[in-house]
Amino acid sequence: MSTPDALVIEADDLLRVYNAGGLQVQALQGLDLRVRRGEIVALVGPSGAGKSTLMSALGGLDRPSAGRLVVDGRDLQKLSPMQLTSYRREQVGFVWQQTSRNLLPYLSGRDNIELLLSLSGTAPADQAAWVDELLDAVAMREHAGRTLGELSGGQQQRIAIACALANRPVLLLGDEPTGEVDWQTAAAILRLFDEVRRRYGTTIVMVTHDPRVAAAADRVIDIRDGRSSSELRNRAAADEPRETWIVDASGRIQLPIEFRQALGIGRRAVLTRVDDMIRITPVPGDDHTTIRRTGMDDPVLIADHLYDDRSAQRERWRWLRGMFRWRRR
Ligand code: ADP
C-alpha cells in the first residue's frame, strides 16, 4: 500500500506500435506520466492521440512495446501474463462509458457487486458489510435490490463505480465515465469520485472530451501524438504556473502544432538562451508543411513533394483494410 503523496503511476518513455494490415501505427511515442496517490487526473486530446492505448496499458489490458510502466510499485512490463491478469482484477477498477460494459443487466446492483467479490474469492461472511459500505459510498443502498433496467443511467453508473471499487483498487480508470449522462448526473458522479479518493485514497485517471469534466480533475494532461504534451493544474497554488509543457526524461518538449504553423517552424529550430529564457525560432527556409499529426481524425499535413495524393490515399486504404480485418478477429 502506498503512502500519501507517493507516486502511484510512473510511466517513462512508453512506446506502443500497432501493426495494422502491414502498416505500423505509433500510438504511444515516448509518453511520460507521473500521478500521485489520491490524485484525479483527466486525459484530454484529439481523437487518435493515444489516450485509450495509455488507459489499456495502465489497466493491464495491453502491454506497451517498450518503456517503463510502474503502478503502485509493480513494474507492469515485467509481470507474467498471469500476474498481469491478477493485477487487472485486484489493483484496477474500470468504469466505462457504456453502463452495459460495466454491469450484468439481469442482476440487481447488490448482486453485481457480490458476484465480483465472490469471483475474487472474498468469503461471503466478509462481504455483507463491505457491500453496504460501498452502496452507501455511492448513495445507492436503498435502490440496491433493483435490476439495472429499473435504474436510471446515472444510478447505473453509481453501481458501476461501486463495482469498480469492490476489490479496493489502487487505481480507478474511467473511459468517458460521464459520456452518456446529462450534466447534472455527471456533476454528481464527479463529486462521487472526489468522495472516493478522500475515503479510500484511490487514484483516478479518466479520459474525457468534456471541458467541464476536465475542470473537476486536479490535473488535466493533454495527450498529443502519443505523448504527454502539456498539463493544466486546476488547483495550482498562487506561486505555481497553471499551465506547463511537459519535458520528457530525455529533455524533449513537444511544440504545439499551432505554434509551429504560426511561426513556420519545420523539422528544426534555433534555440537561443536569453537571460533566464530560451528563445525558439524557425530556421529560415525550412519547410513547415511537413508537420504531421498521427491522429487519424486530425488534419494531416503532408507536403506534396513527400507523398503524392494517390500514395497517401493508398496508404489510408491499406490502413483501413487492416483495421477492418483486425476488428473482425
Ligand atoms: P485515442 O484514444 O486518443 O482516440 P487511441 O489510443 O485509440 O487514441 O489510438 C491511437 C492510435 O493508434 C490511432 O492512430 C489508432 O488508430 C491506433 N490504434 C489504436 N488501437 C489500434 C489497434 N488495435 N490496431 C491498430 N491501430 C490502433
Residues whose N, C-alpha, C, O or C-beta is under 5 A from the ligand:
A	BS01	ADP	Y18 A20 V25 A27 P46 S47 G48 A49 G50 K51 S52 T53 T294 M296
